[in-house]
Amino acid sequence: MDWSRRLREGYTWTGAVDSEKVIHGLETKTQIDEECSTLKENRLKHLVTLLALFCFIAALCLLNSVNGPNVDATSTYGQTTAWVLFVVSLVPYLSLPMSLANCLGLVLYNPYDRKKSSRIRVSSAPFLCFRTVTKGDLPHFVVGNAIQNRDICLRMGLGNFVVEIVTDNPVNVPKVEKHIHETVVPKDYVTKHGTRFKARALNYCLENHVNHLAVNDWIVHLDEETILTEESIEGVVHFVTEGAADIGQGPISYASGHVVQNWVTTLADSIRLALDYSLFRFQFSYLHKPIFGFKGSYIVVRNKVEMDVGLDLGPKGSIAEDCFFALKAMERGYTFDFITGQMRENSTFTLMDFIKQRRRWFIGQLYTVLGVDTAALNKSGLILSLTCSVLMPISLSNLIISLFLPFQRHVIFNLLTGFIGGSFWFLYAFGAFLSFSDRNWSYVRRFLVCLACCTCVMPVAATLESVAVYWGLLTINSNEFFVVQKDLCKTVKESQVKVM
């Protein structure tokens, strides 16, 4: 009997259902009052967030418009220089569509709302496979995280699930372990199209003699360091039981754990959480398409969809297999949606790892744009994002130009510059606020961290991103798959527990 069938037939949840909250499937008045209070509080938080967004944009618009230079570029610098200055000044406006999508995501959808699932619905959810791919170089770290994820699933009352570790090298999960399964990819395994790295391992799981999941089972893709939370499990259960989309993705916080290994990279990654609730929320909840990109973790997909699309993506599709798979799935007509509830991961521990990580993403996304056979419109957002990344130094050069070669521009350009700059400036602060919202910090400390993020860390992050992009352009044919160091915490070994 295969492991998935054994889990379906042999596991029964024995946890008691809270009678104060659920009586014959009906909510009590106490729970209704609590949810109404939470709803009002979340609406107030949403309004405050939108007010802060407006203030950031208004401040930048004001700075660009008031007391602007009354200098005619042509008469002052000459016609050729004036044209160069004008063209350079237009480069930042390439990111206008993304700025609009960011603001629409925040306006249309409340980032503080969460999908709540009763324990009864959680325990009767479809079979879930939480799948992690690893090289197997850090067996204690990977197994320890699998144990932690297994325990929170059991604590939430999840009935049918398995935490699967797909590894190149054995991590030695005991065979008696019921909810943690180890799949070792044979060293001589070769796909038809020569797929490599993580995509190769994922494709091995789809082979007929390996894939024990039913067609309507769901796969939740995680990274080695991904830690589930109660709200993310509730969001996943809501998506697989009540959602209408084929593929889902949710937000990830990168300030996981009690110790921040590197404040610069952690705060630089805070914008990724903000983008989850703005740009990604808009493209998934409104457009239902991964127009602007797709992450490689916190992916929820039905097994039959993954089997149909496939992960034998070839060497070029193996660098950013997440984006490549998403565009192929969109081309086949599958729909996407947003999943509420954050999972937790760690940012890179060093600046060099940060650069190498972004370099791989850039190369992989560039291969995706060039390699996926789909309509140009489906790749337009990704193409625009890559273009903005390449031209980021030119965009930032406008700050220096405004100091040494100022010239008068129409008020419309000043307002657009304020809108784009203010919205991205806000995202860094908002991401930092969300990343540390679960810590017992005073509002003063949280405000100072947000201020440091959007003033000090933002230019550093932009510089590191630009270094990664141009390094990627210079090494475009390297075909490397860099995996960041995950196990630098001194407390990791102390926190490991034996598989029960």
C-alpha positions as CSV (number, residue, x, y, z in Angstrom):
1,M,0.0,0.0,0.0
2,D,1.5,3.4,-0.9
3,W,2.1,6.0,1.7
4,S,-0.7,8.4,0.7
5,R,-3.3,5.7,0.8
6,R,-2.0,4.5,4.2
7,L,-2.5,8.0,5.5
8,R,-6.0,8.4,4.1
9,E,-7.2,5.1,5.6
10,G,-5.2,5.0,8.8
11,Y,-5.5,8.4,10.3
12,T,-8.4,9.8,12.3
13,W,-8.4,13.1,14.1
14,T,-9.2,12.6,17.8
15,G,-8.9,16.2,19.0
16,A,-12.0,17.6,20.7
17,V,-13.9,20.3,18.9
18,D,-14.4,23.5,21.0
19,S,-18.0,23.4,21.9
20,E,-17.9,27.1,22.9
21,K,-17.2,28.0,19.3
22,V,-18.9,25.3,17.2
23,I,-22.3,23.8,18.1
24,H,-23.8,21.6,15.4
25,G,-21.8,23.6,12.8
26,L,-23.3,26.9,14.0
27,E,-21.2,29.8,15.4
28,T,-22.1,31.0,18.9
29,K,-22.9,34.6,19.6
30,T,-19.6,35.1,21.4
31,Q,-17.6,34.1,18.3
32,I,-19.8,36.3,16.1
33,D,-19.1,39.2,18.4
34,E,-15.4,38.5,18.3
35,E,-15.4,38.3,14.5
36,C,-17.3,41.5,14.2
37,S,-14.9,43.3,16.5
38,T,-11.9,41.9,14.5
39,L,-13.6,43.0,11.2
40,K,-14.0,46.6,12.4
41,E,-10.4,46.6,13.7
42,N,-9.1,45.4,10.4
43,R,-11.2,47.9,8.4
44,L,-9.7,50.7,10.6
45,K,-6.2,49.4,10.0
46,H,-6.9,49.3,6.3
47,L,-8.0,52.9,6.3
48,V,-4.9,54.0,8.3
49,T,-2.7,52.1,5.8
50,L,-4.4,53.8,2.8
51,L,-4.0,57.2,4.6
52,A,-0.2,56.5,5.1
53,L,0.1,55.5,1.4
54,F,-1.6,58.8,0.4
55,C,0.7,60.7,2.7
56,F,3.9,59.1,1.2
57,I,2.7,59.9,-2.4
58,A,1.6,63.4,-1.5
59,A,4.9,64.2,0.2
60,L,6.9,63.1,-2.9
61,C,4.6,65.0,-5.2
62,L,5.0,68.1,-3.1
63,L,8.8,67.8,-3.0
64,N,8.9,67.4,-6.8
65,S,6.4,70.3,-7.5
66,V,7.2,73.1,-5.0
67,N,10.1,75.4,-5.7
68,G,11.1,73.4,-8.8
69,P,14.0,74.8,-10.9
70,N,13.0,77.4,-13.4
71,V,15.7,76.4,-15.9
72,D,15.2,75.8,-19.6
73,A,17.3,72.8,-20.5
74,T,17.8,73.6,-24.1
75,S,19.1,77.2,-23.6
76,T,21.2,76.2,-20.6
77,Y,22.8,72.9,-21.5
78,G,22.4,72.8,-25.3
79,Q,20.0,70.8,-27.4
80,T,21.8,67.4,-27.4
81,T,22.2,67.5,-23.6
82,A,18.6,68.6,-23.2
83,W,17.4,65.6,-25.2
84,V,19.6,63.2,-23.2
85,L,18.2,64.6,-19.9
86,F,14.7,64.3,-21.2
87,V,15.0,60.7,-22.3
88,V,16.7,59.8,-19.0
89,S,14.0,61.5,-17.1
90,L,11.4,59.2,-18.8
91,V,13.0,55.9,-17.7
92,P,11.4,55.9,-14.2
93,Y,7.9,56.0,-15.8
94,L,8.3,52.4,-17.1
95,S,7.4,51.3,-13.6
96,L,4.1,53.2,-13.7
97,P,2.0,50.1,-14.4
98,M,3.5,48.3,-11.4
99,S,3.0,51.3,-9.2
100,L,-0.7,51.4,-10.3
101,A,-1.1,47.7,-9.6
102,N,0.5,48.1,-6.2
103,C,-1.9,50.8,-5.2
104,L,-4.9,49.0,-6.6
105,G,-4.0,45.9,-4.7
106,L,-3.9,47.9,-1.4
107,V,-7.0,49.8,-2.2
108,L,-9.2,47.0,-3.4
109,Y,-8.2,44.3,-0.8
110,N,-7.7,44.6,2.9
111,P,-4.2,43.1,3.8
112,Y,-5.4,42.5,7.4
113,D,-8.3,40.2,6.6
114,R,-7.8,36.5,7.1
115,K,-9.8,33.5,6.0
116,K,-11.0,31.6,9.1
117,S,-11.8,27.9,9.0
118,S,-13.6,26.0,11.7
119,R,-11.8,22.9,13.1
120,I,-14.5,20.7,11.5
121,R,-13.7,22.1,8.0
122,V,-10.0,21.8,8.6
123,S,-10.2,18.2,9.6
124,S,-12.3,17.3,6.5
125,A,-10.1,19.1,4.0
126,P,-8.8,17.3,0.9
127,F,-5.5,15.5,1.1
128,L,-2.6,17.9,1.3
129,C,1.0,17.2,0.5
130,F,3.4,19.8,1.9
131,R,6.4,19.2,-0.4
132,T,9.9,20.5,0.2
133,V,12.8,20.0,-2.2
134,T,16.4,19.9,-0.8
135,K,19.8,18.8,-1.7
136,G,20.0,17.0,1.6
137,D,23.1,18.8,2.8
138,L,21.4,19.9,6.0
139,P,19.4,16.9,7.1
140,H,18.9,18.0,10.7
141,F,17.7,21.5,9.6
142,V,15.3,20.1,7.0
143,V,13.9,17.3,9.2
144,G,13.5,19.7,12.1
145,N,11.4,22.1,10.0
146,A,9.4,19.2,8.7
147,I,8.6,18.1,12.3
148,Q,7.6,21.7,13.2
149,N,5.3,21.9,10.2
150,R,3.8,18.4,10.9
151,D,3.1,19.4,14.5
152,I,1.3,22.6,13.6
153,C,-0.8,20.7,11.1
154,L,-1.8,18.2,13.8
155,R,-2.4,20.9,16.3
156,M,-4.8,22.6,13.8
157,G,-6.7,19.4,13.4
158,L,-5.7,18.7,9.8
159,G,-6.8,15.2,8.9
160,N,-5.3,14.1,5.6
161,F,-1.8,15.4,5.0
162,V,1.8,14.5,4.6
163,V,5.0,16.5,4.8
164,E,7.2,15.2,2.0
165,I,10.9,15.9,1.8
166,V,12.2,15.4,-1.8
167,T,16.0,15.2,-1.6
168,D,19.0,14.3,-3.7
169,N,20.8,12.9,-0.6
170,P,19.0,10.9,2.1
171,V,18.0,12.8,5.2
172,N,17.1,9.5,7.0
173,V,13.5,10.0,8.0
174,P,12.5,6.8,9.9
175,K,10.1,4.7,7.9
176,V,7.8,4.4,11.0
177,E,7.2,8.2,10.8
178,K,3.5,8.5,9.7
179,H,3.2,12.1,8.5
180,I,6.8,12.8,7.2
181,H,7.8,11.0,4.0
182,E,11.2,11.1,2.3
183,T,11.5,10.8,-1.5
184,V,15.1,10.3,-2.6
185,V,15.8,11.3,-6.2
186,P,18.2,8.7,-7.9
187,K,21.5,10.2,-8.9
188,D,21.1,8.7,-12.4
189,Y,17.6,10.1,-12.9
190,V,17.5,12.1,-16.2
191,T,14.4,13.8,-17.7
192,K,13.5,13.7,-21.3
193,H,14.4,17.4,-21.8
194,G,17.4,17.5,-19.5
195,T,15.8,19.4,-16.7
196,R,18.1,20.2,-13.8
197,F,18.1,21.3,-10.2
198,K,14.9,21.7,-8.3
199,A,12.7,21.2,-11.3
200,R,14.3,17.8,-11.9
201,A,13.4,16.7,-8.4
202,L,9.9,18.0,-8.8
203,N,9.5,16.2,-12.1
204,Y,10.7,13.0,-10.5
205,C,7.7,13.2,-8.1
206,L,5.4,13.2,-11.1
207,E,6.7,10.0,-12.5
208,N,4.0,7.2,-12.5
209,H,5.9,4.9,-10.2
210,V,6.6,7.7,-7.7
211,N,3.4,9.8,-7.8
212,H,1.1,8.3,-5.2
213,L,-1.2,11.3,-5.0
214,A,-4.7,11.2,-6.4
215,V,-5.5,13.6,-9.2
216,N,-7.6,15.9,-6.9
217,D,-5.1,16.0,-4.1
218,W,-3.3,19.3,-3.5
219,I,0.4,20.0,-3.3
220,V,1.7,22.8,-1.2
221,H,5.3,23.7,-2.3
222,L,7.6,25.0,0.4
223,D,11.3,25.9,0.6
224,E,13.7,24.3,3.1
225,E,13.2,27.0,5.7
226,T,9.5,27.6,5.2
227,I,7.5,27.4,8.4
228,L,3.7,27.0,8.4
229,T,1.5,29.2,10.6
230,E,-2.0,28.6,11.8
231,E,-3.4,31.4,9.6
232,S,-1.6,30.0,6.5
233,I,-3.1,26.6,7.1
234,E,-6.5,28.2,7.4
235,G,-5.9,30.1,4.2
236,V,-4.8,27.0,2.4
237,V,-7.8,25.0,3.6
238,H,-10.2,27.8,2.5
239,F,-8.5,27.9,-0.9
240,V,-8.8,24.2,-1.6
241,T,-12.3,23.8,-0.2
242,E,-14.0,27.0,-1.3
243,G,-11.8,28.5,-3.9
244,A,-12.4,28.3,-7.7
245,A,-8.8,28.7,-8.9
246,D,-6.4,26.0,-9.9
247,I,-3.3,27.5,-8.5
248,G,-2.8,29.7,-5.4
249,Q,0.0,31.6,-3.7
250,G,0.2,33.5,-0.5
251,P,2.4,36.0,1.4
252,I,5.6,35.1,3.1
253,S,7.3,37.1,6.0
254,Y,11.1,37.1,5.9
255,A,11.6,38.1,9.5
256,S,11.0,34.7,10.9
257,G,12.4,33.7,14.3
258,H,13.4,35.6,17.4
259,V,16.8,36.5,16.1
260,V,17.5,38.6,12.9
261,Q,20.7,37.4,11.4
262,N,21.2,40.3,9.1
263,W,19.2,43.5,9.5
264,V,20.1,44.9,6.1
265,T,18.9,41.9,4.1
266,T,15.9,41.4,6.3
267,L,14.7,44.9,5.9
268,A,15.5,44.8,2.2
269,D,13.3,41.8,1.9
270,S,10.4,43.6,3.7
271,I,9.3,45.0,0.3
272,R,8.7,41.4,-0.9
273,L,6.0,41.0,1.8
274,A,4.5,44.3,0.9
275,L,4.4,43.3,-2.7
276,D,2.6,40.1,-1.8
277,Y,-0.3,42.3,-0.4
278,S,-0.2,44.8,-3.3
279,L,1.2,43.8,-6.7
280,F,0.8,40.0,-6.2
281,R,-2.6,40.4,-4.5
282,F,-3.9,42.4,-7.5
283,Q,-2.6,40.1,-10.1
284,F,-4.0,37.0,-8.4
285,S,-7.2,38.2,-6.9
286,Y,-8.3,40.6,-9.7
287,L,-6.5,39.4,-12.9
288,H,-6.2,35.7,-11.8
289,K,-2.9,35.6,-13.8
290,P,0.8,35.7,-12.8
291,I,1.4,38.7,-15.1
292,F,4.2,40.2,-13.0
293,G,5.9,37.0,-11.7
294,F,5.6,34.0,-9.5
295,K,7.4,32.9,-6.3
296,G,8.9,29.4,-5.8
297,S,7.4,28.9,-2.4
298,Y,3.9,28.9,-0.8
299,I,2.5,27.5,-4.1
300,V,-0.8,25.5,-3.8
301,V,-1.6,23.5,-6.9
302,R,-3.9,20.5,-7.6
303,N,-2.0,17.4,-8.5
304,K,-3.7,16.9,-11.8
305,V,-2.8,20.5,-12.9
306,E,0.9,19.8,-12.1
307,M,0.7,16.5,-14.0
308,D,-0.8,18.2,-17.0
309,V,1.6,21.2,-17.1
310,G,4.6,19.2,-16.2
311,L,8.0,20.2,-14.7
312,D,10.3,18.8,-17.4
313,L,11.2,22.3,-18.4
314,G,14.6,21.8,-19.9
315,P,17.9,23.5,-18.8
316,K,16.7,27.0,-19.4
317,G,13.5,26.5,-17.4
318,S,15.4,25.0,-14.5
319,I,16.8,28.3,-13.1
320,A,13.4,29.9,-12.3
321,E,11.2,26.9,-12.5
322,D,8.4,28.7,-10.6
323,C,7.9,31.4,-13.2
324,F,8.4,29.0,-16.1
325,F,5.7,26.7,-14.7
326,A,3.3,29.5,-13.9
327,L,3.5,30.9,-17.5
328,K,3.0,27.5,-19.0
329,A,0.0,26.9,-16.7
330,M,-1.5,30.3,-17.6
331,E,-1.0,29.5,-21.3
332,R,-3.1,26.3,-20.8
333,G,-5.9,28.3,-19.3
334,Y,-5.4,27.6,-15.6
335,T,-6.4,30.3,-13.2
336,F,-4.7,31.7,-10.1
337,D,-5.8,33.3,-6.9
338,F,-4.4,34.8,-3.7
339,I,-4.2,32.8,-0.4
340,T,-4.5,34.8,2.9
341,G,-2.3,33.8,5.8
342,Q,1.4,34.3,6.0
343,M,4.1,31.6,6.1
344,R,7.5,32.4,7.5
345,E,11.0,32.2,6.1
346,N,14.4,33.8,6.7
347,S,16.2,36.4,4.6
348,T,19.6,35.7,3.3
349,F,22.3,35.9,6.0
350,T,24.9,37.8,4.0
351,L,25.0,40.6,1.4
352,M,26.8,38.3,-1.0
353,D,24.1,35.7,-0.7
354,F,21.5,38.4,-1.3
355,I,23.2,39.4,-4.5
356,K,23.6,35.8,-5.7
357,Q,20.0,35.0,-5.0
358,R,18.8,38.0,-7.0
359,R,21.2,37.2,-9.8
360,R,19.7,33.7,-10.1
361,W,16.2,35.1,-10.1
362,F,17.1,37.6,-12.9
363,I,18.7,35.0,-15.1
364,G,15.9,32.6,-14.5
365,Q,13.2,35.1,-15.3
366,L,15.1,36.2,-18.4
367,Y,15.3,32.6,-19.6
368,T,11.5,32.3,-18.9
369,V,10.6,35.3,-21.0
370,L,12.8,34.0,-23.9
371,G,11.8,30.3,-23.5
372,V,8.1,30.1,-22.7
373,D,6.0,29.9,-25.9
374,T,3.1,32.1,-25.0
375,A,1.5,35.4,-26.1
376,A,3.6,38.5,-25.5
377,L,0.7,40.0,-23.5
378,N,1.1,37.1,-20.9
379,K,4.7,38.0,-20.5
380,S,4.3,41.7,-20.6
381,G,4.5,42.3,-16.9
382,L,7.5,40.1,-16.5
383,I,9.2,41.8,-19.4
384,L,8.5,45.2,-17.9
385,S,9.8,44.2,-14.6
386,L,13.1,42.9,-16.1
387,T,13.4,46.1,-18.1
388,C,13.0,48.2,-15.0
389,S,15.6,46.1,-13.2
390,V,18.1,46.6,-16.0
391,L,17.4,50.4,-16.2
392,M,17.3,50.9,-12.4
393,P,20.7,52.7,-12.3
394,I,19.5,55.1,-15.0
395,S,16.3,55.7,-13.0
396,L,18.2,56.4,-9.8
397,S,20.6,58.7,-11.7
398,N,17.7,61.2,-11.9
399,L,18.3,62.0,-8.2
400,I,21.8,63.1,-9.0
401,I,20.8,64.9,-12.2
402,S,18.2,66.9,-10.3
403,L,21.0,68.2,-8.1
404,F,23.7,69.0,-10.6
405,L,21.7,69.5,-13.9
406,P,18.3,70.7,-12.8
407,F,15.8,71.7,-15.5
408,Q,12.1,72.6,-15.6
409,R,9.5,69.9,-16.3
410,H,5.8,69.9,-16.7
411,V,3.8,69.5,-13.5
412,I,2.3,66.2,-14.8
413,F,5.8,64.7,-14.8
414,N,6.5,65.9,-11.3
415,L,3.2,64.3,-10.1
416,L,3.9,61.0,-11.8
417,T,7.4,60.9,-10.3
418,G,5.9,61.6,-6.9
419,F,3.3,58.9,-7.4
420,I,5.9,56.2,-8.4
421,G,8.5,57.2,-5.9
422,G,6.0,57.6,-3.0
423,S,4.3,54.3,-3.6
424,F,7.6,52.3,-3.7
425,W,8.9,54.3,-0.7
426,F,5.8,53.4,1.2
427,L,6.1,49.7,0.3
428,Y,9.4,49.4,2.2
429,A,7.9,51.0,5.3
430,F,4.7,49.0,5.1
431,G,6.6,45.7,4.5
432,A,8.8,46.4,7.6
433,F,5.7,47.2,9.7
434,L,4.1,43.9,8.6
435,S,7.3,41.8,9.0
436,F,7.6,42.8,12.7
437,S,4.0,43.1,13.6
438,D,3.9,39.9,15.6
439,R,6.8,41.1,17.9
440,N,6.1,42.7,21.2
441,W,7.5,46.0,20.2
442,S,6.4,49.5,21.1
443,Y,5.0,51.7,18.3
444,V,8.0,54.0,18.6
445,R,10.4,51.1,18.0
446,R,8.4,49.8,15.1
447,F,8.2,53.3,13.6
448,L,11.9,53.7,13.8
449,V,12.5,50.4,12.1
450,C,10.1,51.4,9.3
451,L,11.8,54.8,9.0
452,A,15.2,53.1,8.8
453,C,13.9,50.7,6.1
454,C,12.5,53.3,3.7
455,T,15.4,55.8,4.2
456,C,18.6,53.9,4.8
457,V,18.0,50.4,3.6
458,M,16.1,51.3,0.4
459,P,19.1,52.8,-1.5
460,V,21.3,50.0,-0.3
461,A,18.8,47.4,-1.5
462,A,18.5,49.2,-4.9
463,T,22.3,49.1,-5.3
464,L,22.5,45.4,-4.4
465,E,19.7,44.6,-6.8
466,S,21.5,46.5,-9.6
467,V,24.8,44.7,-8.9
468,A,22.9,41.4,-9.1
469,V,21.2,42.3,-12.4
470,Y,24.4,43.4,-14.2
471,W,26.3,40.4,-12.8
472,G,23.6,38.2,-14.2
473,L,23.9,39.9,-17.6
474,L,27.6,39.3,-17.6
475,T,27.2,35.6,-16.6
476,I,24.0,34.9,-18.5
477,N,25.3,31.4,-19.7
478,S,26.6,30.2,-16.3
479,N,23.6,27.8,-15.8
480,E,24.1,28.0,-12.0
481,F,21.5,27.4,-9.4
482,F,22.6,29.1,-6.2
483,V,21.1,27.9,-2.9
484,V,21.5,30.4,-0.1
485,Q,22.9,29.3,3.3
486,K,19.9,28.5,5.6
487,D,21.5,27.1,8.8
488,L,23.6,29.8,10.4
489,C,21.5,30.2,13.6
490,K,23.3,29.0,16.7
491,T,20.0,27.8,18.2
492,V,19.2,25.4,15.3
493,K,21.0,22.4,16.7
494,E,19.5,23.0,20.2
495,S,16.0,23.2,18.7
496,Q,16.1,19.9,16.9
497,V,14.0,17.1,18.2
498,K,13.8,13.5,17.2
499,V,11.3,12.2,14.8
500,M,8.6,10.5,16.7
